[in-house]
Amino acid sequence: MNTNSHYLNLKEQYLFKNISDRADAYMAAHPEQRLLRMGVGDVTRPLPLPVCDAMHRAVEELAHMDTFRGYGPEEGYEWLRQTIIDNDYAPRGIDLTTDEVFISEGAGSDLGNLSELFSRDNHVAILDPTYPAYTDASIMAGRDITYLPCHAENGFVPELPKRKADIIYLCLPNNPTGTVLNHTQLKQWVDYARQNHSIIIFDAAYEAFISQPDIPHSIYEIEGAKEVAVEVKSFSKSAGFTAVRCGYTVVPKETGLQAMWLRRQTTKYNGTSYIAQRAAMATYTPEGRAGIRLNLDFYMTTAHLIKSGLQSMGYEVYGGVNAPYIWCRAPQGWDSWTFFDHLLNECQVLCTPGVGFGASGEGYVRFSAFSKREDCEMALQRIKNL
Ligand SMILES: *Cc1c(COP(=O)(O)O)cnc(C)c1O
């Protein structure tokens, strides 16, 4: 047996492990301190009641002989796929059929698994900084990667790749910078992909957080995108499903990948939990929607508090308007980990070092609006007193 040697090219420790190790070490040395967690990339508010009720009902069905179910369709139940189209796409003038929508256990696995559909010699373009999963999955597959720097000087808007890219990962709204692209900007990417026969893997995990007008909520709002884009979505951040596990991936037939993905899923994936799909279905009811809206509003109010608080102290901050993350420049001359350590040691505030999201994230840190409100308020007070 020979192992996949590409794994040797991965960074040794996953970013979040490194952060929690440092936090644990600090707490072991200072057990009397209270750590203010502003680094969390995970939801913290409970699920809306209608979503929980739907799961209870689903469990009850499974408990009785006449309503029990076994395996569902690998692609997900038709009722959920149709509801997704009716709610997330049809109102935006996007035509999709249910066989182009694949229910998943969340975006994370599909973002990695989609990589299987393409040959190894494909060249990948990835925003820098960005969510680490695309880079790691591409490294595991042994592909060459071009990083597209996004920094304050270019308004965090990536330039089109100079070297031809076959696979392009776009995460919009962006984790960690909170950047969005408007229709005109996103159209340049779709046009590029059409000209170069590239595929865009569009991670729209934060779509529900978009608050500004004229920002596309789906890449398929752009003409021609169905030929060149796969859209990956998740109920994790929008509806608080990080534990429940449900998302979906749209693979339009025009991409030429729909049959391949169906073949892949029917072979290697036996479907998303019935209970999770019932929960996802409940997010589209009026009551479910209302509960989710309350949580989203709560997070975005926290985002506003963090952003305006840091701004008033003179920090250079970005994001926090269409995404639950605030991207903050470290004080002049400091790198990400220096600022991270300083905030940990002097304020007991835990953030995420920007460099962990890519080389261009150096000199920044990310604050998360998924943090507890009282932690944020106390953290801002402590940072102010620095
Ligand atoms: C959290 C996150 C995901 C993962 O979502 P799951 O559906 O929970 O796997 C995907 N993409 C981005 C950018 C995220 O921040």
The ligand as a Gaussian input file, in Angstrom:
#p B3LYP/6-31G(d) Opt

LIG

0 1
 C      -19.306000      26.947000       7.457000
 C      -18.975000      26.979000       6.030000
 C      -19.241000      25.882000       5.211000
 C      -19.600000      24.520000       5.769000
 O      -20.890000      24.333000       5.889000
 P      -21.507000      22.918000       6.291000
 O      -22.745000      22.943000       5.493000
 O      -21.753000      22.976000       7.762000
 O      -20.604000      21.811000       5.934000
 C      -18.997000      25.993000       3.860000
 N      -18.480000      27.108000       3.339000
 C      -18.187000      28.161000       4.103000
 C      -17.576000      29.354000       3.478000
 C      -18.405000      28.130000       5.480000
 O      -18.043000      29.162000       6.231000

